[in-house]
Amino acid sequence: MALVFMVLTFATFVGFGLTLGGVFEDTEGFMGLVNLIQMPIFFLSGAMWSFPDFIKA
């Protein structure tokens, strides 16, 4: 069951990336969108610093 979930997740993200990649005509525009999505997730993940206890809930 976990393998099926992993394959479906993989296919979903690949399809999402290909769809967005087809919209942009140049690499710079696509990479700008990737940074727009990825950077907030990176900063909110706690990889750079740890949040205070009251934010972790």
N, CA, C and O atoms as a MOPAC input file, in Angstrom:
PM7 MOZYME 1SCF
protein

 N      0.82400 1    -1.19500 1     0.00000 1
 C      0.00000 1     0.00000 1     0.00000 1
 C      0.87200 1     1.26500 1     0.00000 1
 O      0.56600 1     2.24600 1    -0.67800 1
 N      1.95400 1     1.22100 1     0.76800 1
 C      2.85400 1     2.38700 1     0.81100 1
 C      3.52300 1     2.60300 1    -0.54000 1
 O      3.73900 1     3.74300 1    -0.95100 1
 N      3.84900 1     1.52800 1    -1.22300 1
 C      4.48200 1     1.65900 1    -2.53100 1
 C      3.52700 1     2.29800 1    -3.54200 1
 O      3.94300 1     3.11200 1    -4.36500 1
 N      2.26500 1     1.93100 1    -3.47700 1
 C      1.26700 1     2.52700 1    -4.37000 1
 C      1.14100 1     4.02200 1    -4.08100 1
 O      1.06200 1     4.83000 1    -5.00700 1
 N      1.12100 1     4.38800 1    -2.80100 1
 C      1.04300 1     5.79700 1    -2.42400 1
 C      2.26100 1     6.56100 1    -2.92100 1
 O      2.12600 1     7.68000 1    -3.41600 1
 N      3.44400 1     5.97600 1    -2.79700 1
 C      4.66300 1     6.64200 1    -3.25800 1
 C      4.63600 1     6.84500 1    -4.77300 1
 O      5.02100 1     7.91100 1    -5.25400 1
 N      4.19500 1     5.85700 1    -5.51800 1
 C      4.14500 1     5.96800 1    -6.97300 1
 C      3.11900 1     7.02500 1    -7.39200 1
 O      3.37900 1     7.81300 1    -8.30200 1
 N      1.96400 1     7.04600 1    -6.73700 1
 C      0.95100 1     8.04900 1    -7.05300 1
 C      1.43000 1     9.45900 1    -6.71000 1
 O      1.17500 1    10.39800 1    -7.46400 1
 N      2.11700 1     9.61300 1    -5.58900 1
 C      2.67000 1    10.90900 1    -5.21400 1
 C      3.72500 1    11.35100 1    -6.22300 1
 O      3.74900 1    12.50800 1    -6.64300 1
 N      4.58200 1    10.43400 1    -6.60100 1
 C      5.60200 1    10.72100 1    -7.60700 1
 C      4.97400 1    11.17300 1    -8.91400 1
 O      5.38700 1    12.18100 1    -9.48900 1
 N      3.97900 1    10.43300 1    -9.38600 1
 C      3.33000 1    10.76400 1   -10.65200 1
 C      2.61700 1    12.11100 1   -10.57500 1
 O      2.59500 1    12.86000 1   -11.55200 1
 N      2.03700 1    12.41800 1    -9.42000 1
 C      1.34900 1    13.69600 1    -9.25800 1
 C      2.32200 1    14.85800 1    -9.34900 1
 O      2.06200 1    15.82900 1   -10.06000 1
 N      3.44000 1    14.77100 1    -8.63800 1
 C      4.40900 1    15.86000 1    -8.65700 1
 C      5.10000 1    15.98600 1   -10.01400 1
 O      5.40100 1    17.09900 1   -10.44600 1
 N      5.35200 1    14.88500 1   -10.68200 1
 C      5.94200 1    14.95200 1   -12.01800 1
 C      4.96600 1    15.60700 1   -12.98100 1
 O      5.36100 1    16.45000 1   -13.78700 1
 N      3.70500 1    15.23000 1   -12.90600 1
 C      2.69900 1    15.84700 1   -13.76100 1
 C      2.53200 1    17.32700 1   -13.48600 1
 O      2.37900 1    18.12600 1   -14.41000 1
 N      2.56300 1    17.69200 1   -12.21000 1
 C      2.46000 1    19.09800 1   -11.82200 1
 C      3.64500 1    19.88500 1   -12.36900 1
 O      3.46600 1    20.98200 1   -12.89900 1
 N      4.83700 1    19.34600 1   -12.24800 1
 C      6.03300 1    20.01800 1   -12.75100 1
 C      6.03900 1    20.13600 1   -14.26600 1
 O      6.42800 1    21.17200 1   -14.80500 1
 N      5.61600 1    19.09900 1   -14.94900 1
 C      5.56700 1    19.15600 1   -16.41400 1
 C      4.51300 1    20.14500 1   -16.89900 1
 O      4.72100 1    20.84700 1   -17.88900 1
 N      3.38700 1    20.19700 1   -16.20200 1
 C      2.34500 1    21.15100 1   -16.57500 1
 C      2.82500 1    22.57800 1   -16.39400 1
 O      2.64000 1    23.41200 1   -17.28000 1
 N      3.44200 1    22.87000 1   -15.25300 1
 C      3.95700 1    24.21500 1   -15.03200 1
 C      5.11300 1    24.52800 1   -15.97400 1
 O      5.24500 1    25.65900 1   -16.44300 1
 N      5.93600 1    23.54600 1   -16.24700 1
 C      7.05900 1    23.75900 1   -17.15700 1
 C      6.61400 1    24.04400 1   -18.57600 1
 O      7.29900 1    24.75200 1   -19.31400 1
 N      5.47700 1    23.49900 1   -18.96400 1
 C      4.95800 1    23.74800 1   -20.29700 1
 C      4.38000 1    25.14200 1   -20.46000 1
 O      4.27900 1    25.65000 1   -21.57700 1
 N      4.00000 1    25.76100 1   -19.35200 1
 C      3.41100 1    27.10100 1   -19.40100 1
 C      4.47900 1    28.15000 1   -19.68300 1
 O      4.23700 1    29.11000 1   -20.41400 1
 N      5.64700 1    27.96500 1   -19.10600 1
 C      6.71800 1    28.95800 1   -19.24400 1
 C      7.55100 1    28.66100 1   -20.48100 1
 O      7.82700 1    27.50700 1   -20.80800 1
 N      7.94000 1    29.72900 1   -21.15500 1
 C      8.74400 1    29.55900 1   -22.36400 1
 C     10.23900 1    29.58100 1   -22.08100 1
 O     11.02500 1    29.09900 1   -22.89700 1
 N     10.64600 1    30.13000 1   -20.94000 1
 C     12.06600 1    30.17800 1   -20.62700 1
 C     12.30900 1    29.57700 1   -19.23700 1
 O     11.40600 1    29.50600 1   -18.40300 1
 N     13.53100 1    29.15800 1   -19.02300 1
 C     13.90000 1    28.51200 1   -17.77600 1
 C     13.84800 1    29.47800 1   -16.60600 1
 O     13.50600 1    29.07900 1   -15.49200 1
 N     14.17900 1    30.73200 1   -16.83500 1
 C     14.22300 1    31.70100 1   -15.74100 1
 C     12.84900 1    31.91400 1   -15.12400 1
 O     12.73400 1    32.05700 1   -13.90600 1
 N     11.81900 1    31.93700 1   -15.93500 1
 C     10.47600 1    32.10800 1   -15.41400 1
 C     10.03900 1    30.92600 1   -14.57000 1
 O      9.41400 1    31.09600 1   -13.52300 1
 N     10.36700 1    29.73200 1   -15.02800 1
 C     10.01400 1    28.52600 1   -14.26700 1
 C     10.78000 1    28.46700 1   -12.95400 1
 O     10.21100 1    28.11600 1   -11.92000 1
 N     12.06200 1    28.80500 1   -12.98500 1
 C     12.85200 1    28.77300 1   -11.75600 1
 C     12.37800 1    29.83700 1   -10.76700 1
 O     12.46000 1    29.63600 1    -9.55600 1
 N     11.88600 1    30.96200 1   -11.27200 1
 C     11.29800 1    31.96700 1   -10.38700 1
 C     10.07700 1    31.42800 1    -9.66500 1
 O      9.89400 1    31.68800 1    -8.47600 1
 N      9.23900 1    30.67900 1   -10.37400 1
 C      8.07300 1    30.07400 1    -9.73700 1
 C      8.48600 1    29.01400 1    -8.72100 1
 O      7.90100 1    28.92200 1    -7.64300 1
 N      9.48500 1    28.22100 1    -9.06300 1
 C      9.98000 1    27.20800 1    -8.13000 1
 C     10.48400 1    27.86700 1    -6.84800 1
 O     10.19100 1    27.39200 1    -5.75200 1
 N     11.23700 1    28.95100 1    -6.97700 1
 C     11.71800 1    29.66700 1    -5.79400 1
 C     10.57400 1    30.27200 1    -4.99700 1
 O     10.61900 1    30.30300 1    -3.76700 1
 N      9.54800 1    30.75500 1    -5.69300 1
 C      8.38800 1    31.32700 1    -5.02000 1
 C      7.66900 1    30.28500 1    -4.17000 1
 O      7.14100 1    30.61200 1    -3.10700 1
 N      7.64300 1    29.05700 1    -4.62000 1
 C      6.99300 1    27.97800 1    -3.87000 1
 C      7.93300 1    27.39200 1    -2.82800 1
 O      7.51600 1    27.12400 1    -1.70200 1
 N      9.18100 1    27.19300 1    -3.18400 1
 C     10.12000 1    26.46100 1    -2.35000 1
 C     10.66500 1    27.26300 1    -1.16800 1
 O     10.82800 1    26.70800 1    -0.08100 1
 N     10.94700 1    28.53500 1    -1.35100 1
 C     11.59100 1    29.31500 1    -0.29200 1
 C     10.73400 1    29.46900 1     0.96800 1
 O     11.26700 1    29.29900 1     2.06400 1
 N      9.44300 1    29.77700 1     0.87500 1
 C      8.65700 1    29.83500 1     2.11800 1
 C      8.58700 1    28.49000 1     2.83700 1
 O      8.61000 1    28.43500 1     4.06700 1
 N      8.50100 1    27.40800 1     2.06500 1
 C      8.47300 1    26.08500 1     2.68200 1
 C      9.79600 1    25.81400 1     3.39100 1
 O      9.81000 1    25.25700 1     4.48900 1
 N     10.90200 1    26.20400 1     2.77100 1
 C     12.22000 1    26.00100 1     3.37100 1
 C     12.37600 1    26.78700 1     4.66800 1
 O     12.86300 1    26.25400 1     5.66500 1
 N     11.96200 1    28.05800 1     4.65600 1
 C     12.11300 1    28.87400 1     5.85600 1
 C     11.17100 1    28.43800 1     6.96700 1
 O     11.54500 1    28.49000 1     8.13900 1
 N      9.98000 1    28.01700 1     6.63500 1
 C      9.02100 1    27.59200 1     7.65500 1
 C      9.28900 1    26.18200 1     8.17600 1
 O      8.70300 1    25.77900 1     9.18100 1
 N     10.15500 1    25.43200 1     7.51800 1
 C     10.43200 1    24.05700 1     7.94200 1
 C     11.31000 1    23.98700 1     9.18400 1
 O     11.35800 1    22.95300 1     9.85100 1
 N     12.00400 1    25.07800 1     9.50100 1
 C     12.89800 1    25.05500 1    10.64600 1
 C     14.29500 1    24.56100 1    10.31300 1
 O     15.08000 1    24.27100 1    11.21600 1
 N     14.61400 1    24.46300 1     9.04000 1
 C     15.93300 1    23.99500 1     8.63900 1
 C     17.00900 1    25.04000 1     8.92900 1
 O     18.17200 1    24.69200 1     9.13100 1
 N     16.62900 1    26.31500 1     8.95000 1
 C     17.60000 1    27.37900 1     9.17800 1
 C     17.75600 1    27.68600 1    10.66700 1
 O     18.86000 1    27.98700 1    11.12200 1
 N     16.69500 1    27.61400 1    11.40700 1
 C     16.68800 1    27.92000 1    12.83900 1
 C     15.52800 1    27.18200 1    13.48000 1
 O     14.63900 1    26.69400 1    12.78200 1
 N     15.53000 1    27.09800 1    14.77400 1
 C     14.41500 1    26.44600 1    15.46300 1
 C     13.45100 1    27.51200 1    15.97500 1
 O     13.86700 1    28.56900 1    16.45100 1
 N     12.17600 1    27.22100 1    15.87200 1
 C     11.15600 1    28.14200 1    16.32900 1
 C     10.98600 1    28.03500 1    17.84100 1
 O     11.30300 1    26.99600 1    18.41900 1
 N     10.50000 1    29.07000 1    18.48200 1
 C     10.18700 1    28.97700 1    19.91500 1
 C      9.09700 1    27.93400 1    20.15700 1
 O      8.36500 1    27.55000 1    19.24400 1
 N      9.01000 1    27.49400 1    21.39000 1
 C      8.06700 1    26.42100 1    21.71400 1
 C      6.61100 1    26.79200 1    21.45500 1
 O      5.81900 1    25.91600 1    21.10700 1
 N      6.23700 1    28.03400 1    21.61000 1
 C      4.84200 1    28.39700 1    21.42800 1
 C      4.40200 1    28.35900 1    19.97100 1
 O      3.20200 1    28.31100 1    19.70200 1
 N      5.33200 1    28.37700 1    19.02600 1
 C      4.97300 1    28.29900 1    17.61600 1
 C      4.84400 1    26.84000 1    17.19100 1
 O      4.05700 1    26.53500 1    16.29400 1
 N      5.58200 1    25.94600 1    17.80200 1
 C      5.56500 1    24.54100 1    17.41000 1
 C      4.23200 1    23.86900 1    17.70500 1
 O      3.86900 1    22.90600 1    17.02900 1
 N      3.51100 1    24.34500 1    18.68100 1
 C      2.19500 1    23.82300 1    19.07700 1
 C      2.29800 1    22.36400 1    19.37400 1
 O      1.30000 1    21.73400 1    19.72500 1

